[in-house]
Structures are given as structure tokens and as C-alpha cells.
């Protein structure tokens, strides 16, 4: 496609993404389905430009004020992630001169929101909660996330998976914490490899893998993945159980559970039972009350720990939305706790950075449920052969930070029922 036409498409994509009516990845995927003639490098340039704008929206909008023409075009020119030669071919001489000048502007003396690129409510919360770590955290969240993989130990070992991927041209390194994890170099196309098609590897952030490890799910047990979504942790749990026992994958979204089916087919698991539920008090849950060995609750949350890969979330969430989520999180945790039998384990997890969705919810649950005894996450992770487990845990809870651990931001609290 010629540069001018591609830039026009970039403007169109930015217009749709910046409406914030749907998640950015959904918008980008739909846009590419509508423009199937785009090549791999063209799709990459458009997607990365859109995400660059989302990561540093306030900065780019500030710089765009000095330009002329449609806002989306000015943003595309400033944030373009394709080749410079393509930019030169698509832009006018006046536009190129403007971009060069705008990129030289020193923002250090401008309002700090142009440097952290966060909505005011979120910057205030994070400064209060992380103190001096605020700017390192901001810098880490502004970087794109890497591609983390989980070796399916039901079918292969991590070292064998790493060798198989290398033979197909995908270089990886073992993750620092998860004993199952591999981190790919660059952004390879995994889903066309034989290793992936054989079900020997799945895409899953290292932090998410650690959540599954906290359950210590074993052969022959009854386990529930509450709020299972597309099933990344479900598949990890099933492999831990060696495809024995019964593993229920509950979710209120039939669409998300449907995405589990092809992954389940590749995995080789036969012990997984996906089940759509109407709400956290569904009859299916009542029938299993007090019968489950392990329950993992990956609760609906703001998702602000995933800003490296979902930068649009900071513009689509609000302080009020977090308050509403808190009520939902507490209700889901209370209901899922009823499933746990005496001696069983409950794990509450989010991919949020905020104390309001994490420690505050866990503390309120502990105060209201004296029959659930908190368990130190570091002891569990050490048993699961996670190196330096203490460095991942704060006040007994798993606490992962992008700027410290190189993962998405995750939280998990663990209890055992007396």
C-alpha cells in the first residue's frame, strides 16, 4: 500500500481507538479484519502507532496543538512507529518540519502529567500508595510488554519446549520466577508454529502463572477457577492436576468461555468442565458448596496492572468505576468462599495495582470470615520451586510490579479454611 493511503488508514484507526467505546485490542482486531489487504509490517506500524498514542496520549495531544489539520493526522505524524522513509513519503515538507520541531520540545518544565501520561485520579492514587517508586513504575508501564509463554508440562518439559521453539526460529529465555515460563525475544508469530499447534506451549504472563502456582492444585482434587475468562489459568491448573480430578471453569461470559475451547483441545486436558453462570450466587455454585479443594478467584478488576499491554485502560477507567468494582469483588469473593471445604484453599487475585482492589478487599474478607486463615504466599511459592519467593511477597500477599519484577502488576491473597 502506498504511504499516503496507509497514513489515511492510521488516522481512521486512531479515530476509532480514541473513542474509547471498546477495548483497544478489540478495535484494532476489527479494523484489521475490515482491511485484510494490509501486510504484516503495515499492520504492525498501524497497531504500534495507535498504542504509542494511548501510552503517551497527554504528551502527544499537547504537542499536536501547535500543528494544523485533523487531530488524528497530527497524532499519527508525532507517534508514527513505522519506518522513517514511509513517514517522509506520506507527509508534506511542512509537516515533516513541524514534527522535527515538536519532537525537540523539552517537557521537563511543563506540567508533570505530560510526563506520566496518567489521568489525575490515578496519578494521585499511585503516588499515595507507592511513594518514591511512582516514576520508576510510570516508566515501566510506558514500555510494551514482552511475550511470556507457559510450557504445558502435561505434554513436554520447559527445556524441550524451548529447544522446539528455537528449531522453529523463536528464541526464548527461562522466566525469572515461574518454573513453567519462557519469555520470547521480540514479537514472534507463535500460533503458526508446530510447537504451539501441538499444545506444548500457551501464551500466559509470568505473573498469571504464579497465581496458578499459589493454589498448589493436586491430582484427583476438585478445583474451581472462578471468573475463568479465556482460561489461561484454567489450563495451567489442569496441567498441575495432570488432567485428573475435576476442574470447573466458571464465568458469566459465554463468549469468553467459548475462547477456551480451541485452547482446551490443544492442551490435552480431559478434566476441565467449562460452565457459564448467571452471577456469583448461581445454582451451580450452591450445589458445590463446601465440596471444593481449591478455588482461584481472578476477580473482575480495573486491570491497571496490565497497562504495558492495555494502555487504553487508564483512559477507560475512573475512580468511580473502581468503587463499583470493589463492591463486585467483595461479593464474588464471599460467594466463592462458600465452595471451599474444610482444609481447602482460597486464592483471591487481581491484575490491579490499587490497594483498594487488593489489600483492602483481602483485609475485609479476613475480618468477616474468621474460619478462613491467611496463608503466607512466600511459603507456597517456595514449595513450588519459585526462586527468591520472598521478594515477590509483601505482608504475606503476592505483589508483583512491572518496574520491580518485569511482569504485569498482580496481587494475590491466600487463605485456608479451618
Secondary structure, 3 states (H helix, E strand, C coil): CCHHHHHHHHHHHHHHHCCCCCCHHHHHHHHHHHCCCCCHHHHHHHHHHHHHHHHCHHHHHHHHCCCCCCHHHHHHHHHCCCCHHHHHHHCCHHHHHHHHHHHCCCCCCCCCHHHHCCCHHHHHHHHHHHHHHHHHHHHHHCCCCCEEEEECCCCCCHHHHHHHHHHCCCCEEECCCCCCEEEECCCCCHHHCHHHHCCCEEECCHHHHHHHHHHCCCCCCEEEEECCCCCHHHHHHHHHCCCCCEEEEEECCHHHHHCHHHHHHHHCCCCEEEEECCCCCCHHHHHCCCCEEEEEEECCCCCHHHCCCCCCHHHHCCHHHHHHHHHHHHHHHHHHHCCEEEEEEEEEEECCCCHHHCHHHHHHHHHHCCCEEEECHHHHHHHCCCCCHHHHEECCEEEECHHHHCCCCEEEEEEEEC
